[in-house]
Amino acid sequence: MTPRTSLLALAGMLALATPALAQTQGVGKSEIVIGTIQDLSGPAAGLSKPALEGMQLRVEEVNEQGGINGRKLVLKTEDSGYDPKRAVLAAQKLIDQEKIFAMVGHLGTAPNIATFPVLFKKNVFSFFPLSAGRQMYEPLNRLTYAFIAPYYGQMRAATPRLAKEKGAKKVCAIYQDDDFGLEVLKGSEDGLKAAGMEMAEKVSYKRGATDFSSQVAKTKAAGCDLVVLGTIIRETIGAMGEARKSGFNPTFLASAAAYINAVPKLGGAAVDGLYIAMTIGVPYTDSPEQPVRFWANKYKTRFDKEPDTFSATGYVIMDAFIKVAQKAGPNLNTDSFVRAMESTTFPPDIFGGPEMSFSPTKHLGSEASRLSQIKNGKWVVVSDYFK
């Protein structure tokens, strides 16, 4: 073979290799680089910070055990402030500069939706986002995998169920005027319609609002005895606090977005009795279940604080990613990850989360949810799983 022929052959081999190299962004000889976008400075920071810690704990564990098929797992983090525009900039940085293989556990419905075009353009996965919006897995896309029962499904099942249990005659809604809040509202409305009921009053608020007096006044004037909340942490506390102050005491029901210890801790007596549609339980350090108690105390030792629901959720998310990446084998790339993911069934986790399964036509792990209620300052699971 002449030198010229050798060079041409080498050029051809490199050309053929280019697509494979593009598919394996973030996968090197010694490490796998993944990213996450969290709200570390905005209204949902109370969710993001414990979730990030749970993710970090699992990353530390796997690296101590030798990594994923011999590769160290590296987690890069950016702050969105729960702002979709900032989330897009964060995604661009993680993808173009940090060269991540997958976006893991990104928090927020609107921020996730805003970043999808950036991810998909570069063949980057959206893996188990911290959002229960249906947009996290619909329409079907080989790069998107979700695990949380959708807000729509949670509320479609839970709202008529609780209305019947409480004998509610008028159901109202206070919701955030974005993709998240609309999913909660739509699910509740469709669930009521199927049960032969209608939403008596619905009123929205702007993301980041702190005054809920007008919203509460409208639902009180409508005579509502069940109020659905499309709220997160401080909005849940603010709306219920305003209601109690005005002598308005209906049954309150919220989605999993408000299922965190900060709500009973900061809300106090005002939020006692609140119902939540949820999956993963709160990992109390005094849990009667030994695996949960062991994990919770390990977390407390590592971060010098009590774990929360989102601490456990972040851990479960990262554990799932690790299992799929390990199953994909040493030749980790987009195709091998997809094959591994679409043939995986995850058993129930130690925190009470349901079994999850995926296939080429099913990219949502589970649609099941259950109810939890604040009783004397602690979350207590009060129902079995339902769909």
C-alpha positions in Angstrom: 0.0 0.0 0.0 1.4 3.4 -1.0 1.6 6.3 1.5 -1.1 8.1 -0.4 -3.4 5.0 -0.3 -2.7 4.7 3.5 -3.7 8.3 4.1 -6.9 7.8 2.1 -7.7 4.7 4.0 -7.1 6.4 7.3 -9.3 9.4 6.3 -12.1 7.0 5.4 -11.8 5.2 8.7 -12.0 8.6 10.6 -15.0 9.6 8.5 -16.8 6.4 9.5 -15.9 6.9 13.1 -17.2 10.5 13.3 -20.9 9.5 14.0 -19.9 7.1 16.7 -17.8 9.8 18.4 -20.7 12.3 18.2 -23.0 9.8 19.8 -20.7 9.3 22.8 -20.3 12.9 23.9 -19.6 12.8 27.6 -18.2 9.2 27.6 -14.5 9.0 27.8 -12.0 6.3 28.7 -12.1 7.1 32.4 -15.3 9.0 33.1 -18.9 9.6 32.1 -20.0 13.2 32.4 -23.6 14.0 33.0 -25.4 17.2 34.0 -28.3 18.6 36.0 -30.1 21.9 36.1 -31.6 22.9 39.5 -33.2 25.9 41.1 -30.5 26.8 43.6 -31.6 30.5 44.0 -35.3 30.7 43.2 -38.7 29.7 44.5 -38.1 26.0 44.1 -34.7 25.9 45.8 -36.3 24.0 48.6 -36.9 21.1 46.2 -33.7 21.3 44.2 -31.1 21.5 47.0 -32.1 18.2 48.7 -32.6 16.5 45.3 -29.1 17.5 44.2 -27.7 16.2 47.5 -29.4 12.9 47.0 -28.0 12.7 43.5 -24.5 13.5 44.8 -24.7 10.9 47.5 -25.4 8.1 44.9 -22.6 9.4 42.6 -20.1 9.3 45.5 -21.2 5.7 46.3 -20.8 4.4 42.8 -17.4 6.0 42.4 -16.2 4.6 45.7 -17.2 1.2 44.3 -15.2 1.6 41.1 -17.6 3.6 38.9 -19.7 2.4 36.0 -17.9 -0.3 34.1 -14.6 1.2 35.2 -15.5 4.8 34.5 -15.9 7.5 37.1 -19.3 9.3 37.1 -19.0 13.1 37.0 -22.0 15.3 37.8 -22.0 18.9 36.5 -24.6 21.3 38.0 -26.1 24.6 36.8 -28.6 26.9 38.5 -31.7 28.1 36.6 -33.4 30.0 39.4 -36.6 28.2 38.1 -36.5 30.5 35.1 -36.9 28.8 31.6 -34.7 31.4 29.9 -31.8 30.8 32.4 -32.4 27.0 32.0 -31.8 27.3 28.3 -28.5 29.1 28.9 -27.5 26.5 31.5 -28.3 23.6 29.1 -26.2 25.2 26.4 -23.3 25.5 28.8 -23.6 21.9 30.0 -23.9 20.5 26.5 -21.5 22.7 24.5 -18.8 23.3 27.2 -19.1 20.5 29.7 -20.0 18.0 26.9 -22.5 16.0 29.0 -23.9 12.6 27.9 -27.3 13.1 29.6 -29.3 15.7 31.5 -30.4 14.0 34.7 -33.0 15.1 37.2 -33.6 18.6 35.8 -36.1 20.3 37.9 -39.3 22.1 36.7 -41.8 21.6 33.9 -41.4 24.9 32.1 -37.6 24.9 32.4 -37.4 21.3 31.0 -39.7 22.1 28.1 -37.6 25.2 27.2 -34.4 23.1 27.1 -35.6 20.2 25.1 -34.7 21.7 21.7 -31.1 22.3 22.9 -30.8 18.7 24.2 -32.3 17.0 21.2 -30.2 18.9 18.7 -27.1 17.4 20.3 -28.6 13.9 21.0 -28.5 14.4 24.7 -30.9 12.4 26.9 -33.5 13.9 29.3 -33.4 11.3 32.0 -36.0 11.3 34.8 -36.6 15.0 35.0 -37.9 16.3 38.3 -41.3 17.2 36.8 -44.5 15.3 36.5 -45.6 17.1 33.3 -46.8 14.9 30.5 -44.4 16.8 28.2 -41.6 14.9 29.9 -42.5 11.8 27.9 -45.0 12.9 25.3 -44.7 12.8 22.4 -42.6 9.6 22.3 -38.9 10.4 21.9 -36.0 8.0 22.2 -34.1 10.6 24.3 -36.8 11.3 27.0 -37.5 9.0 29.9 -39.8 10.0 32.9 -40.6 8.3 36.1 -43.0 10.4 38.1 -46.7 9.8 37.7 -47.8 12.9 35.7 -49.4 15.8 37.5 -52.4 15.4 35.2 -52.8 11.7 36.1 -52.2 12.4 39.8 -54.9 15.0 40.0 -57.3 13.3 37.6 -57.4 10.3 39.9 -57.0 12.0 43.3 -59.4 15.0 43.0 -62.7 13.0 42.5 -61.5 10.4 44.9 -61.0 12.9 47.7 -64.1 14.8 46.8 -66.2 11.7 47.2 -64.4 10.7 50.4 -65.0 14.2 51.9 -68.5 14.6 50.5 -67.4 17.8 48.8 -70.1 19.8 46.9 -67.9 22.5 45.4 -64.3 22.1 44.2 -62.1 25.0 43.3 -58.5 25.5 42.2 -55.7 27.9 42.8 -52.9 27.3 40.4 -49.6 28.7 39.0 -50.1 30.1 35.5 -47.6 28.0 33.7 -47.2 24.5 32.3 -47.0 23.0 35.7 -50.1 24.7 37.1 -52.2 24.0 34.0 -51.4 20.3 34.2 -52.7 20.2 37.8 -55.8 22.2 36.8 -56.5 20.1 33.7 -56.1 16.8 35.5 -58.5 17.9 38.3 -61.1 19.3 35.8 -61.1 16.1 33.7 -61.3 13.9 36.9 -64.3 15.9 38.1 -66.0 15.8 34.7 -65.7 12.0 34.6 -67.3 11.9 38.1 -70.2 14.2 37.0 -68.8 17.3 38.7 -67.5 20.7 37.6 -64.8 23.1 38.9 -66.8 25.8 40.8 -64.0 28.4 40.7 -60.5 28.5 39.4 -58.0 31.3 39.9 -54.3 31.6 38.9 -51.3 33.4 40.3 -48.0 34.4 38.7 -44.9 32.3 39.3 -43.0 33.8 42.3 -46.1 35.4 43.8 -46.2 35.9 47.6 -49.7 37.4 48.1 -52.6 35.0 47.7 -55.4 37.1 49.3 -57.4 37.7 46.1 -57.2 34.0 45.1 -58.3 32.8 48.5 -61.1 35.4 48.6 -62.5 34.2 45.3 -62.5 30.5 46.4 -64.0 31.4 49.8 -66.7 33.5 48.1 -67.6 30.5 45.8 -68.2 28.4 48.9 -65.6 25.7 48.0 -65.2 22.8 50.4 -62.3 21.2 48.5 -59.5 23.4 47.0 -56.9 21.9 44.6 -53.6 23.7 44.8 -51.3 23.9 41.7 -48.6 25.2 44.0 -45.0 24.4 45.1 -43.5 25.1 48.6 -44.0 28.7 49.6 -47.1 29.1 47.5 -48.7 26.2 49.3 -47.9 27.7 52.7 -48.9 31.2 51.6 -52.3 30.1 50.2 -53.2 27.9 53.1 -51.9 30.5 55.6 -54.1 33.2 54.0 -57.1 30.8 54.0 -56.7 30.0 57.7 -56.3 33.7 58.6 -59.5 34.5 56.8 -61.4 31.7 58.6 -61.6 29.6 55.4 -61.1 25.9 56.2 -61.8 23.6 53.2 -60.0 20.4 52.4 -56.8 21.2 50.5 -55.2 18.8 47.9 -51.9 19.5 46.1 -49.7 17.6 43.7 -46.3 16.0 44.4 -44.6 19.3 43.7 -45.5 20.4 47.3 -44.6 17.1 48.9 -41.6 18.1 51.0 -40.8 18.5 54.7 -40.4 22.3 54.4 -44.2 22.6 54.0 -45.1 21.2 57.5 -42.0 22.7 59.1 -42.5 26.2 57.8 -46.3 26.2 57.4 -47.0 24.9 60.9 -50.6 24.5 62.0 -51.9 26.3 58.9 -51.0 23.4 56.6 -52.0 20.6 58.9 -54.5 18.3 57.1 -53.1 19.0 53.6 -53.4 16.1 51.2 -50.8 15.3 48.5 -50.8 13.0 45.6 -47.3 11.3 45.8 -45.1 8.2 45.3 -41.8 8.2 47.2 -42.2 8.5 50.9 -40.4 10.9 53.3 -37.2 9.1 54.6 -37.4 10.0 58.3 -34.3 9.2 60.4 -36.6 7.4 62.9 -38.4 5.4 60.3 -39.6 2.0 61.5 -38.2 0.5 58.3 -34.5 -0.4 58.8 -33.3 0.3 55.2 -34.9 3.7 55.2 -33.6 4.5 58.6 -30.1 3.5 57.7 -30.1 5.5 54.5 -31.6 8.6 56.2 -28.9 8.6 58.9 -26.2 8.1 56.3 -27.5 11.1 54.4 -27.7 13.1 57.7 -24.1 12.2 58.5 -22.9 13.3 55.0 -24.9 16.6 54.7 -25.5 17.5 58.4 -29.2 17.8 57.9 -32.3 15.6 57.8 -33.2 14.2 54.4 -36.4 15.1 52.6 -38.6 13.5 50.0 -36.6 15.1 47.2 -33.4 13.9 48.8 -34.7 10.3 48.3 -36.0 11.2 44.9 -32.7 12.5 43.7 -31.0 9.4 45.0 -33.5 7.1 43.2 -33.0 9.1 39.9 -29.2 8.7 40.0 -29.4 5.1 41.0 -31.6 4.4 38.0 -29.2 6.1 35.6 -26.3 4.1 37.1 -28.2 0.8 36.6 -29.0 1.5 33.0 -25.5 2.8 32.2 -24.0 -0.4 33.7 -26.4 -2.6 31.8 -25.5 -0.8 28.6 -22.0 -2.2 29.0 -18.5 -0.8 28.4 -19.4 0.4 24.9 -21.7 3.1 26.3 -23.4 5.3 23.6 -26.8 6.6 22.7 -27.9 3.3 21.1 -26.7 1.0 23.8 -28.3 3.2 26.5 -31.6 3.2 24.7 -31.5 -0.6 24.3 -30.7 -1.0 28.0 -33.4 1.5 29.1 -36.2 0.1 27.0 -35.7 -3.4 28.4 -35.4 -2.5 32.1 -37.9 -3.0 34.9 -37.0 -1.3 38.2 -38.4 -3.0 41.3 -40.0 -0.9 44.1 -37.4 1.2 45.9 -36.8 1.3 49.6 -38.7 4.6 49.9 -42.0 3.0 48.7 -41.8 4.1 45.1 -43.7 1.8 42.7 -42.3 -0.7 40.2 -41.3 1.0 37.0 -40.9 -0.5 33.5 -39.9 0.9 30.1 -40.2 -0.3 26.5 -39.7 1.1 23.0 -43.3 2.4 23.2 -43.5 3.3 26.9 -41.2 6.0 28.3 -43.0 6.7 31.6 -42.0 4.3 34.4 -45.3 4.3 36.3 -48.7 6.1 36.4 -49.5 5.1 40.0 -49.7 7.5 42.9 -51.0 7.5 46.4 -52.1 10.0 49.0 -50.2 11.4 51.9 -51.5 13.9 54.5 -49.9 16.2 57.1 -50.8 15.0 60.6 -49.3 16.8 63.6 -46.4 18.2 61.5 -45.4 15.0 59.7 -46.3 13.4 56.4 -48.3 10.2 56.8 -49.2 7.9 53.8 -53.0 7.5 53.9 -53.9 5.4 50.8 -52.7 2.6 48.7 -51.5 3.2 45.1 -54.2 4.1 42.5 -54.2 5.2 38.9 
